[in-house]
Amino acid sequence: MSTILVTGGAGYIGSHACKALAAAGHEPVTYDNLSRGHPEAVRWGPLETGDLLDRSRLDAVLRRYRPRAVMHFAAFAYVGESVRDPGLYWRNNVGGSLTLLEAMHAAGMERLVFSSTCAVYGEPPAMPITESMPLAPVNPYGVTKRVVEQMISDCAHAHGLRAIALRYFNAAGADPEGETGEHHEPETHLLPLVLEAIRDPSRPVTVFGRDYPTPDGSCVRDYIHVTDLARAHVLALDALEGGTGFAACNLGTGRGHSVLEVIEAARRVTGKPPAVRDGERRPGDPPRLVADTGSARERLGWRPEYPAVDDMIAHAWAWLNRQA
């Protein structure tokens, strides 16, 4: 059994990754300041409470556990908040990542799987999006992820760090066995907002624009099951055993679903129509974002096990009802 440090392991994707690590025979050690994570989500290994900006605390945890690798999820991830308060995002996402990289180098650690995002592409010139397309993020959140990717790449060249950045598209769903799920405050992801609108008609889900150049006029996104994301992280960890340098892989299904299609799928799965209201387009929302996942297939041997949006909704709905 090898020990893996999971920063942000008390969060949505991090907790699913911890379960996947444990199932693969690893011991995940969660390092989380719990400012946005949930201690009850840490179920597959020990929790060490600490902030990435606290170098002495981080060093102490690395000395205690001597992890073989790091999975780095810890970051703030609200686009709107990043626009309102960019300094918060630079300090937390970039400053925390720099501290982690320095601590890893001092401890002689050379394996890192980084939680990145399709937001690094901004408004891409073509679909589907490949890793070779220009990185041109259009908000501070995406910029911070792009900068951290560059820092990791630089450390790979300078220090022999082995690292893979996984650029997620739209994470969705919950653990099929109901052991962990999505809980954000505030919630901004479409799928849980749709399900909340089914449970509580006084909280309708907003469709931001119906006049995009898409088949039904609403935005199209590539939704990927969170359990598939978690499994990709374990495969990336395995790939680092024989790999060198820095690489990036998109994680999506390669298929897009519009906002209205997700709303209809939720009605179909739950048997209940969500409350819906119309809103204006949000600035910077591209009409369509869909991943080319060829690199993840070839480099990691990864394919999604739950590509159907109906499965994502069913698992999220079951999780939400367990929390009621």
Stockholm file with secondary structure:
# STOCKHOLM 1.0

chainA/1-324         MSTILVTGGAGYIGSHACKALAAAGHEPVTYDNLSRGHPEAVRWGPLETGDLLDRSRLDAVLRRYRPRAVMHFAAFAYVGESVRDPGLYWRNNVGGSLTLLEAMHAAGMERLVFSSTCAVYGEPPAMPITESMPLAPVNPYGVTKRVVEQMISDCAHAHGLRAIALRYFNAAGADPEGETGEHHEPETHLLPLVLEAIRDPSRPVTVFGRDYPTPDGSCVRDYIHVTDLARAHVLALDALEGGTGFAACNLGTGRGHSVLEVIEAARRVTGKPPAVRDGERRPGDPPRLVADTGSARERLGWRPEYPAVDDMIAHAWAWLNRQA
#=GR chainA/1-324 SS CCEEEEETTTSHHHHHHHHHHHHTTCEEEEEECCSSSCGGGCCSSCEEECCTTCHHHHHHHHHHHCCSEEEECCCCCCHHHHHHCHHHHIIIIIIHHHHHHHHHHHTTCCEEEEEEEGGGGCSCSSSSBCTTSCCCCCSHHHHHHHHHHHHHHHHHHHHCCEEEEEEECEEECCCTTSSCCCCCSSCCCHHHHHHHHHHCTTSCEEEECSCSSSTTSSCEECEEEHHHHHHHHHHHHHHHTTCCSEEEEEESCSCCEEHHHHHHHHHHHHSSCCCEEEECCCTTCCSEECBCCHHHHHHHCCCCSCCCHHHHHHHHHHHHHHHC
#=GC SS_cons         CCEEEEETTTSHHHHHHHHHHHHTTCEEEEEECCSSSCGGGCCSSCEEECCTTCHHHHHHHHHHHCCSEEEECCCCCCHHHHHHCHHHHIIIIIIHHHHHHHHHHHTTCCEEEEEEEGGGGCSCSSSSBCTTSCCCCCSHHHHHHHHHHHHHHHHHHHHCCEEEEEEECEEECCCTTSSCCCCCSSCCCHHHHHHHHHHCTTSCEEEECSCSSSTTSSCEECEEEHHHHHHHHHHHHHHHTTCCSEEEEEESCSCCEEHHHHHHHHHHHHSSCCCEEEECCCTTCCSEECBCCHHHHHHHCCCCSCCCHHHHHHHHHHHHHHHC
//
